[in-house]
Amino acid sequence: MTADEILALGFGHIPDLLRAHAQREPTRIALIDGDCSLSFAALDAAMDRLAASLQRDGLVGGDVVAVCARASIDYAVIYLGALRAGLTVAPLPSTATAASLALMLDDCGARCLFVDDDAVRLLPLTSGGPRRVAINGGRAAQPLAEWVAPAASVPLPVQVEPQRAFNIIYSSGTTGAPKGIVQPYAMRWVHVQRSAVYGYGPDSVTLLSTPLYSNTTLVSFFPAIAMGGCVVLMAKFDVQRYLQLAERHRVTHTMLVPVQYQRLMDDPRFDGFDLSSFRCKFCTSAPFSAALKADILMRWPGGLVEYYGMTEGGGTCILEAHAHPDKLHTVGRPGPGHDIRLIDEAGREVAPGGSGEVVGRSGAMMLGYHHLAQQTVAAEWHDGEGRRYIRTGDLGRFDGEGFLTLLDRKKDMIISGGFNIYPSDLERLLMSHPEVADCAVVGVASQRWGETPVALVVLADGAAADAAGLLAWANARLGKTQRLAALQISAELPRNAIGKVLKRELREAWRAPVA
């Protein structure tokens, strides 16, 4: 079948698309990593060898392959080869602690673990456990080059069902212990099918600088390569390197998180690079300020699309910022086929114009949390007809045109003296100060109010503001019930690998007494 015929199916298999591209244009480049590249024909053959090796070792549908490494061509081949064998992939975060990784590895039950040198230090060799294969060495595992089946090896054909587990993505842990989010093959197929509208295709070049264990990366990686485009991988984000790669490879698409956009736009060298090849830039995973969106639209060619959704799936809102410059304060409208609703504390839908927790339903929804049945149930909401929605934990409000404005995380909302305080409101005010580069507001215990807001602020380069002055400035502009109890200045905010502020860590680390 051709790629177009496969894409027209109600459900298809991503590795089949890659084979169709390899047969049609075998020499076209599929992957680039530094000075290394891989054509679609070479990728197809490498996937076959990988899949055949896993089958040789007895892995069958339902078995899990884990990968803990930095992004690379080998990482991509392992991921895609495991999918060709009909297996489930658990991409483990190489930024996690050794204890956390051990728990994830035990939870996913992987039969084979691929690691690079960095991960080997976090996962010391122990007796038992999965077979270990070393991606870029052999210090504590069998080298990949020795383990993989001979060239021209071909796996047995497999059939995958839409609800088979495609991957297990472990949550960032910003609000608690990481959970294994089980995404089905059907969910990834939905992501691929929606991608054509944004110009992914054989002539597209996508630059990715976030980790391959992150769903943020994968929602762009799979559509980009499945549609026959080239993917340029960066093992680690660096502003200068990113801009050089974008210019050199005439990049058309990218997925970045807000903190990366901010660093790029703040760099004085940005406007000196030729970025005219860009068609569309994507953003997700963290709050994306209207001011930053406006700056990108003004100075960076091509469209700008914000996805609002969860790794768990459910409903997705899409903001085509270039088409709606008056809606940059929102996260857009529900995507085609996505049903987004707002519910109150009692689980009832709120009246039009009201605010409530965002819940969503679509063809892209997780199967559940791995081995966590109760937490899976807690993450779901069912309407009057029994249809399943995923709860986001975000509070929002729709405007009259159907655009969703996020108010805050439900868990981050501060209840002080009986009044609801949204940290995002306070953060927007602080960010309007010319000497503030970054900030976060959290609620901490207070004997007087039960809970009270405090702020951690990162100053702009060369700023001379002090904590007391900033606190007085902010409180003079806030309502009486919103005022900050304390403010501290820090060199940086704690963030995970995809830029989310770790507010749980901020709350736990706050030591200053508050009234």
VEXDREN-2710 file (C-alpha; in Angstrom, 1 decimal):
% VEXDREN-2710
k/r/px/py/pz
1/MET/0.0/0.0/0.0
2/THR/1.1/3.6/-0.6
3/ALA/1.4/6.1/2.2
4/ASP/-1.7/7.9/1.1
5/GLU/-3.7/4.6/1.1
6/ILE/-2.5/3.8/4.6
7/LEU/-3.3/7.3/5.9
8/ALA/-6.8/6.9/4.5
9/LEU/-7.5/3.9/6.8
10/GLY/-9.5/4.4/10.0
11/PHE/-6.5/2.8/11.8
12/GLY/-3.1/2.1/10.6
13/HIS/0.4/1.2/11.8
14/ILE/3.1/3.9/11.8
15/PRO/5.9/1.5/10.8
16/ASP/3.9/0.6/7.7
17/LEU/4.0/4.3/6.7
18/LEU/7.8/4.3/7.1
19/ARG/8.1/1.3/4.8
20/ALA/5.9/2.9/2.2
21/HIS/8.2/6.0/2.2
22/ALA/11.3/3.8/2.0
23/GLN/9.9/2.0/-1.0
24/ARG/8.9/5.2/-2.8
25/GLU/11.9/7.4/-2.0
26/PRO/14.6/5.2/-0.4
27/THR/17.4/7.8/-0.4
28/ARG/15.4/10.6/1.2
29/ILE/16.8/11.5/4.6
30/ALA/14.6/10.5/7.6
31/LEU/16.8/11.4/10.6
32/ILE/19.7/13.7/11.3
33/ASP/21.7/13.9/14.5
34/GLY/24.8/16.1/14.3
35/ASP/26.9/14.9/11.4
36/CYS/25.1/11.6/11.1
37/SER/22.0/10.9/9.0
38/LEU/19.8/8.0/8.0
39/SER/17.8/7.5/4.8
40/PHE/14.3/6.1/4.9
41/ALA/15.6/2.9/3.3
42/ALA/18.3/2.6/5.9
43/LEU/15.8/3.4/8.7
44/ASP/13.4/0.7/7.4
45/ALA/16.2/-1.9/7.3
46/ALA/17.4/-0.9/10.8
47/MET/13.9/-1.2/12.2
48/ASP/13.6/-4.7/10.7
49/ARG/16.9/-5.7/12.4
50/LEU/15.7/-4.3/15.7
51/ALA/12.3/-6.0/15.5
52/ALA/13.8/-9.3/14.5
53/SER/16.3/-9.1/17.4
54/LEU/13.5/-8.5/19.9
55/GLN/11.4/-11.4/18.4
56/ARG/14.5/-13.6/18.6
57/ASP/14.7/-12.9/22.3
58/GLY/11.1/-14.0/22.7
59/LEU/9.3/-10.7/23.0
60/VAL/5.7/-10.7/21.7
61/GLY/2.8/-8.3/21.6
62/GLY/2.1/-7.0/25.1
63/ASP/5.7/-7.1/26.2
64/VAL/7.5/-3.9/27.1
65/VAL/10.8/-2.5/25.9
66/ALA/12.3/0.3/28.0
67/VAL/14.7/3.0/26.8
68/CYS/16.7/5.4/29.0
69/ALA/19.0/7.6/27.0
70/ARG/19.4/11.0/25.3
71/ALA/17.8/11.6/21.9
72/SER/19.8/10.0/19.1
73/ILE/19.3/8.2/15.8
74/ASP/19.8/4.9/17.6
75/TYR/17.1/5.8/20.2
76/ALA/14.7/6.6/17.3
77/VAL/15.5/3.2/15.6
78/ILE/14.9/1.3/18.8
79/TYR/11.6/3.0/19.4
80/LEU/10.4/2.5/15.9
81/GLY/11.8/-1.1/15.6
82/ALA/10.0/-2.1/18.8
83/LEU/6.7/-0.8/17.3
84/ARG/7.3/-2.8/14.2
85/ALA/7.4/-5.9/16.4
86/GLY/4.1/-4.8/17.9
87/LEU/5.6/-4.2/21.3
88/THR/5.0/-1.5/23.9
89/VAL/7.8/1.1/24.6
90/ALA/8.5/2.7/27.9
91/PRO/10.7/5.7/27.4
92/LEU/12.2/6.5/30.8
93/PRO/13.4/10.0/31.7
94/SER/17.2/10.1/31.9
95/THR/16.8/13.2/34.2
96/ALA/15.1/11.2/37.0
97/THR/16.8/10.0/40.2
98/ALA/18.2/6.5/40.4
99/ALA/15.5/5.5/42.9
100/SER/12.7/6.9/40.7
101/LEU/14.0/5.1/37.6
102/ALA/14.2/1.8/39.5
103/LEU/10.5/2.2/40.4
104/MET/9.5/3.0/36.8
105/LEU/11.5/0.1/35.5
106/ASP/9.9/-2.3/38.0
107/ASP/6.4/-0.8/37.2
108/CYS/6.6/-1.2/33.5
109/GLY/7.9/-4.7/33.6
110/ALA/10.3/-4.3/30.7
111/ARG/11.9/-7.4/29.3
112/CYS/14.6/-5.4/27.5
113/LEU/16.3/-2.1/28.5
114/PHE/18.3/0.1/26.2
115/VAL/20.7/2.5/28.0
116/ASP/23.4/5.0/27.1
117/ASP/26.4/5.9/29.2
118/ASP/24.5/8.5/31.3
119/ALA/21.7/6.1/32.2
120/VAL/24.1/3.4/33.2
121/ARG/25.3/5.5/36.1
122/LEU/21.7/5.9/37.2
123/LEU/20.7/2.2/36.8
124/PRO/23.6/0.2/38.3
125/LEU/23.8/-3.4/37.2
126/THR/21.8/-5.8/39.4
127/SER/21.1/-9.5/39.2
128/GLY/17.9/-10.4/37.4
129/GLY/15.8/-7.8/35.7
130/PRO/15.6/-7.1/32.0
131/ARG/18.3/-7.8/29.4
132/ARG/20.4/-4.6/29.1
133/VAL/21.7/-3.3/25.8
134/ALA/24.1/-0.4/25.6
135/ILE/23.4/2.2/22.9
136/ASN/26.8/3.9/22.8
137/GLY/29.2/1.6/24.6
138/GLY/29.3/-1.6/26.6
139/ARG/30.5/-0.7/30.0
140/ALA/27.7/-2.4/31.9
141/ALA/25.6/-3.9/29.2
142/GLN/25.9/-5.8/25.9
143/PRO/26.8/-3.3/23.1
144/LEU/24.0/-2.7/20.6
145/ALA/26.2/-3.6/17.7
146/GLU/26.8/-7.1/19.2
147/TRP/23.2/-7.7/20.3
148/VAL/21.3/-6.7/17.1
149/ALA/20.5/-9.4/14.5
150/PRO/22.6/-9.6/11.3
151/ALA/22.0/-7.1/8.4
152/ALA/19.0/-8.0/6.2
153/SER/17.2/-9.8/9.1
154/VAL/13.5/-9.6/8.7
155/PRO/10.9/-9.8/11.6
156/LEU/7.8/-11.9/11.5
157/PRO/4.8/-9.8/10.5
158/VAL/2.5/-8.7/13.4
159/GLN/-1.0/-7.3/13.6
160/VAL/-1.7/-4.6/16.1
161/GLU/-5.1/-3.8/17.5
162/PRO/-6.1/-0.1/18.1
163/GLN/-6.3/-0.6/21.9
164/ARG/-2.9/-2.3/22.3
165/ALA/-0.5/-0.3/24.5
166/PHE/1.8/1.8/22.2
167/ASN/3.8/3.3/25.0
168/ILE/3.9/4.0/28.7
169/ILE/4.8/7.6/29.3
170/TYR/5.8/8.4/32.9
171/SER/4.3/11.7/34.1
172/SER/6.7/14.5/35.0
173/GLY/6.0/14.2/38.7
174/THR/5.4/17.9/39.1
175/THR/2.4/17.2/41.4
176/GLY/3.4/13.9/43.0
177/ALA/5.0/10.5/42.2
178/PRO/5.3/9.7/38.5
179/LYS/2.5/7.6/37.0
180/GLY/2.7/5.4/33.9
181/ILE/0.3/6.7/31.3
182/VAL/-0.6/4.0/28.9
183/GLN/-1.4/5.3/25.4
184/PRO/-2.9/3.0/22.8
185/TYR/-1.8/2.6/19.2
186/ALA/-5.1/4.3/18.2
187/MET/-4.1/7.4/20.1
188/ARG/-0.8/7.9/18.2
189/TRP/-2.6/7.2/14.9
190/VAL/-5.0/10.1/15.6
191/HIS/-2.0/12.3/16.1
192/VAL/-0.6/11.3/12.8
193/GLN/-3.8/11.8/10.9
194/ARG/-4.3/15.3/12.1
195/SER/-0.8/16.4/11.1
196/ALA/-1.3/16.9/7.4
197/VAL/-3.3/20.2/8.0
198/TYR/-0.1/21.8/9.3
199/GLY/2.1/21.0/6.3
200/TYR/4.0/17.9/7.5
201/GLY/5.1/15.9/4.5
202/PRO/8.0/14.6/2.4
203/ASP/9.4/18.1/2.0
204/SER/9.2/19.1/5.7
205/VAL/12.1/19.3/8.1
206/THR/11.3/19.2/11.8
207/LEU/13.8/20.3/14.5
208/LEU/13.3/18.7/17.9
209/SER/15.3/19.7/21.0
210/THR/13.1/18.1/23.8
211/PRO/13.7/14.5/25.0
212/LEU/12.2/11.5/23.2
213/TYR/10.8/10.3/26.5
214/SER/8.5/13.3/26.6
215/ASN/5.0/13.3/25.1
216/THR/5.7/16.9/24.1
217/THR/8.4/15.6/21.6
218/LEU/6.5/12.6/20.5
219/VAL/3.3/14.4/19.4
220/SER/5.6/16.1/16.8
221/PHE/8.1/13.3/16.2
222/PHE/5.7/10.6/15.1
223/PRO/3.6/12.8/12.7
224/ALA/6.8/14.4/11.2
225/ILE/8.5/11.1/10.3
226/ALA/5.3/9.2/9.6
227/MET/4.3/11.8/6.9
228/GLY/7.7/11.2/5.2
229/GLY/9.5/14.3/6.6
230/CYS/13.0/14.6/8.0
231/VAL/13.5/14.9/11.7
232/VAL/16.6/16.7/13.1
233/LEU/17.4/15.6/16.7
234/MET/19.1/17.6/19.4
235/ALA/20.3/15.7/22.5
236/LYS/20.3/18.9/24.5
237/PHE/18.8/22.3/23.8
238/ASP/21.2/25.2/23.3
239/VAL/20.0/28.5/21.8
240/GLN/23.0/29.1/19.5
241/ARG/23.1/25.5/18.3
242/TYR/19.3/25.5/17.7
243/LEU/19.4/28.6/15.6
244/GLN/22.4/27.3/13.6
245/LEU/20.6/24.0/12.9
246/ALA/17.4/25.7/11.9
247/GLU/19.2/27.9/9.4
248/ARG/21.4/25.1/8.0
249/HIS/18.7/22.5/7.5
250/ARG/16.1/25.0/6.3
251/VAL/13.7/23.8/9.1
252/THR/10.0/24.0/8.4
253/HIS/8.5/22.8/11.7
254/THR/9.5/22.6/15.4
255/MET/8.1/21.8/18.8
256/LEU/9.3/23.9/21.7
257/VAL/8.2/24.6/25.2
258/PRO/7.6/28.2/26.4
259/VAL/10.8/28.5/28.3
260/GLN/12.8/27.6/25.1
261/TYR/10.8/30.1/23.1
262/GLN/11.6/32.7/25.7
263/ARG/15.3/32.0/25.7
264/LEU/15.4/32.1/21.9
265/MET/13.5/35.4/21.7
266/ASP/15.7/36.9/24.4
267/ASP/18.9/36.1/22.7
268/PRO/20.4/39.1/20.9
269/ARG/21.6/36.9/18.0
270/PHE/18.1/35.7/17.2
271/ASP/17.3/38.3/14.5
272/GLY/20.5/37.6/12.7
273/PHE/19.5/34.1/11.6
274/ASP/17.5/33.2/8.4
275/LEU/14.4/31.4/9.7
276/SER/12.3/32.2/6.6
277/SER/11.9/28.4/5.8
278/PHE/9.6/27.9/8.8
279/ARG/6.0/27.0/8.1
280/CYS/4.7/26.2/11.5
281/LYS/5.9/26.2/15.1
282/PHE/4.2/24.3/17.9
283/CYS/4.1/24.8/21.7
284/THR/2.6/22.8/24.5
285/SER/3.3/21.6/28.1
286/ALA/3.4/24.8/30.1
287/PRO/1.7/28.2/30.3
288/PHE/2.5/30.3/27.2
289/SER/2.2/34.0/27.8
290/ALA/0.3/36.3/25.4
291/ALA/3.2/38.7/25.2
292/LEU/5.6/35.9/24.2
293/LYS/3.2/34.7/21.5
294/ALA/3.0/38.2/20.1
295/ASP/6.7/38.6/20.0
296/ILE/7.1/35.3/18.2
297/LEU/4.4/36.2/15.6
298/MET/6.2/39.5/15.0
299/ARG/9.8/38.3/14.6
300/TRP/9.7/34.6/13.6
301/PRO/8.3/33.6/10.2
302/GLY/5.6/31.0/9.8
303/GLY/2.5/30.1/11.8
304/LEU/2.4/29.5/15.6
305/VAL/0.1/26.8/17.0
306/GLU/-0.4/26.1/20.7
307/TYR/-1.7/22.7/21.8
308/TYR/-3.5/22.5/25.1
309/GLY/-4.0/19.0/26.3
310/MET/-2.6/16.2/28.5
311/THR/-0.3/13.2/28.0
312/GLU/-3.4/11.3/29.3
313/GLY/-5.3/12.5/26.2
314/GLY/-8.9/13.4/26.3
315/GLY/-9.7/16.8/24.8
316/THR/-7.3/19.1/23.0
317/CYS/-7.7/22.8/22.4
318/ILE/-5.8/24.3/19.5
319/LEU/-4.9/28.0/19.1
320/GLU/-3.7/29.0/15.7
321/ALA/-2.1/32.2/17.0
322/HIS/-1.3/33.6/13.6
323/ALA/-5.0/33.4/12.7
324/HIS/-6.3/34.8/15.9
325/PRO/-3.9/37.5/17.2
326/ASP/-6.7/38.9/19.4
327/LYS/-7.0/35.5/21.3
328/LEU/-3.4/35.1/22.5
329/HIS/-4.6/35.1/26.1
330/THR/-6.4/31.9/25.4
331/VAL/-5.4/28.3/24.5
332/GLY/-7.8/28.2/21.6
333/ARG/-10.9/26.2/20.7
334/PRO/-11.5/22.4/20.9
335/GLY/-9.9/20.6/18.0
336/PRO/-12.1/18.8/15.4
337/GLY/-13.8/15.8/17.1
338/HIS/-12.8/17.0/20.6
339/ASP/-15.5/17.5/23.2
340/ILE/-14.4/19.9/26.0
341/ARG/-16.6/20.7/29.0
342/LEU/-16.3/22.4/32.3
343/ILE/-17.5/20.9/35.6
344/ASP/-17.9/22.1/39.2
345/GLU/-16.7/20.5/42.4
346/ALA/-19.7/18.3/42.5
347/GLY/-19.1/17.0/38.9
348/ARG/-21.9/19.0/37.4
349/GLU/-21.5/20.9/34.1
350/VAL/-21.3/24.6/34.7
351/ALA/-23.6/27.1/33.1
352/PRO/-22.4/29.0/30.0
353/GLY/-20.0/31.7/30.9
354/GLY/-19.1/30.0/34.2
355/SER/-15.7/28.6/35.2
356/GLY/-14.9/25.1/36.2
357/GLU/-12.5/22.2/35.8
358/VAL/-11.7/21.3/32.2
359/VAL/-12.6/17.7/31.1
360/GLY/-12.2/16.3/27.6
361/ARG/-13.0/13.5/25.3
362/SER/-11.7/12.5/21.9
363/GLY/-10.4/9.6/19.9
364/ALA/-7.0/10.1/21.6
365/MET/-7.3/9.0/25.2
366/MET/-5.1/6.9/27.5
367/LEU/-6.1/3.4/28.4
368/GLY/-5.3/4.3/32.0
369/TYR/-2.5/4.6/34.6
370/HIS/-0.3/1.5/34.6
371/HIS/-1.2/-0.7/37.6
372/LEU/-3.1/2.2/39.2
373/ALA/-6.8/1.4/38.8
374/GLN/-8.0/3.8/41.5
375/GLN/-6.1/6.7/40.2
376/THR/-7.3/5.9/36.7
377/VAL/-10.9/6.1/37.9
378/ALA/-10.1/9.4/39.8
379/ALA/-8.8/10.9/36.5
380/GLU/-12.1/10.2/34.7
381/TRP/-15.5/11.9/34.5
382/HIS/-18.6/10.5/32.9
383/ASP/-21.5/12.5/31.4
384/GLY/-25.1/11.7/31.7
385/GLU/-24.9/9.2/28.9
386/GLY/-21.9/7.4/30.5
387/ARG/-19.3/8.6/28.1
388/ARG/-15.8/8.8/29.4
389/TYR/-13.8/12.1/29.7
390/ILE/-10.4/12.8/31.1
391/ARG/-10.1/15.4/33.9
392/THR/-7.3/17.9/33.5
393/GLY/-7.1/19.4/36.9
394/ASP/-7.1/22.8/35.2
395/LEU/-9.7/25.5/35.8
396/GLY/-10.9/27.5/32.8
397/ARG/-13.7/29.5/31.2
398/PHE/-15.0/29.7/27.6
399/ASP/-15.6/33.0/26.0
400/GLY/-18.6/33.7/23.7
401/GLU/-16.6/32.5/20.7
402/GLY/-15.7/29.2/22.2
403/PHE/-12.0/30.0/23.1
404/LEU/-10.8/28.6/26.4
405/THR/-9.0/30.8/28.9
406/LEU/-7.1/28.9/31.6
407/LEU/-7.4/30.3/35.1
408/ASP/-5.0/28.0/36.9
409/ARG/-4.2/24.5/38.0
410/LYS/-6.9/23.3/40.4
411/LYS/-4.3/21.9/42.7
412/ASP/-2.4/25.2/42.6
413/MET/-5.4/27.4/43.4
414/ILE/-4.8/29.1/46.8
415/ILE/-7.7/29.4/49.2
416/SER/-6.8/32.2/51.6
417/GLY/-9.2/33.3/54.3
418/GLY/-12.0/31.7/52.3
419/PHE/-11.1/33.5/49.0
420/ASN/-9.9/31.8/45.8
421/ILE/-6.6/33.1/44.6
422/TYR/-5.3/32.1/41.2
423/PRO/-1.4/32.1/41.1
424/SER/-1.4/32.8/37.4
425/ASP/-3.0/36.2/38.1
426/LEU/-0.2/37.2/40.5
427/GLU/2.4/35.8/38.1
428/ARG/1.2/37.9/35.2
429/LEU/1.4/41.0/37.4
430/LEU/5.0/40.2/38.5
431/MET/6.0/39.4/34.9
432/SER/4.9/42.9/33.9
433/HIS/7.6/44.4/36.0
434/PRO/10.5/45.4/33.7
435/GLU/13.2/43.8/36.0
436/VAL/11.5/40.4/36.4
437/ALA/12.5/37.7/34.0
438/ASP/10.7/34.7/35.6
439/CYS/8.5/34.0/38.6
440/ALA/6.3/31.4/40.3
441/VAL/3.6/31.9/43.0
442/VAL/2.6/29.1/45.3
443/GLY/0.4/28.8/48.4
444/VAL/2.0/27.9/51.8
445/ALA/0.5/27.3/55.2
446/SER/-0.5/30.3/57.2
447/GLN/-1.8/30.3/60.8
448/ARG/-3.9/33.4/60.1
449/TRP/-5.3/32.6/56.7
450/GLY/-5.0/28.9/56.4
451/GLU/-3.0/29.4/53.2
452/THR/-1.3/32.4/51.7
453/PRO/0.5/33.2/48.4
454/VAL/4.3/33.6/48.3
455/ALA/6.5/34.3/45.2
456/LEU/9.8/33.3/43.9
457/VAL/11.3/35.7/41.4
458/VAL/14.2/35.5/38.9
459/LEU/15.5/39.0/38.0
460/ALA/16.4/40.1/34.5
461/ASP/20.1/40.5/33.6
462/GLY/21.4/43.7/35.1
463/ALA/18.3/44.3/37.3
464/ALA/18.8/46.1/40.6
465/ALA/15.4/45.4/42.2
466/ASP/15.3/43.9/45.7
467/ALA/12.8/41.5/47.3
468/ALA/11.3/44.1/49.6
469/GLY/10.8/46.6/46.8
470/LEU/9.2/44.1/44.5
471/LEU/6.9/42.9/47.2
472/ALA/5.7/46.4/47.9
473/TRP/5.3/47.1/44.2
474/ALA/3.2/44.0/43.6
475/ASN/1.0/44.4/46.7
476/ALA/0.2/48.0/45.8
477/ARG/-1.4/46.6/42.6
478/LEU/-3.1/43.5/43.9
479/GLY/-6.5/43.3/45.6
480/LYS/-6.5/43.0/49.4
481/THR/-7.3/39.3/49.3
482/GLN/-4.6/38.6/46.7
483/ARG/-1.6/40.2/48.4
484/LEU/1.7/38.3/48.7
485/ALA/2.8/37.3/52.2
486/ALA/6.4/37.1/51.1
487/LEU/8.7/37.3/48.1
488/GLN/12.2/35.8/47.5
489/ILE/14.7/36.3/44.7
490/SER/16.4/33.3/43.2
491/ALA/18.9/32.6/40.5
492/GLU/16.4/30.2/38.7
493/LEU/13.2/28.3/39.1
494/PRO/13.2/24.5/39.5
495/ARG/11.9/23.1/36.2
496/ASN/11.7/19.6/34.7
497/ALA/13.2/18.7/31.3
498/ILE/10.3/20.2/29.3
499/GLY/10.1/23.4/31.2
500/LYS/7.4/22.9/33.7
501/VAL/7.9/24.7/37.0
502/LEU/8.1/22.2/39.8
503/LYS/5.7/24.0/42.1
504/ARG/5.5/21.0/44.5
505/GLU/9.2/21.4/45.1
506/LEU/8.8/25.1/45.7
507/ARG/6.1/24.6/48.3
508/GLU/8.1/21.9/50.0
509/ALA/11.3/24.0/50.0
510/TRP/9.8/27.2/51.2
511/ARG/11.3/27.9/54.7
512/ALA/10.4/31.5/55.4
513/PRO/7.7/31.9/58.1
514/VAL/4.5/33.5/57.0
515/ALA/1.8/35.1/59.1
END
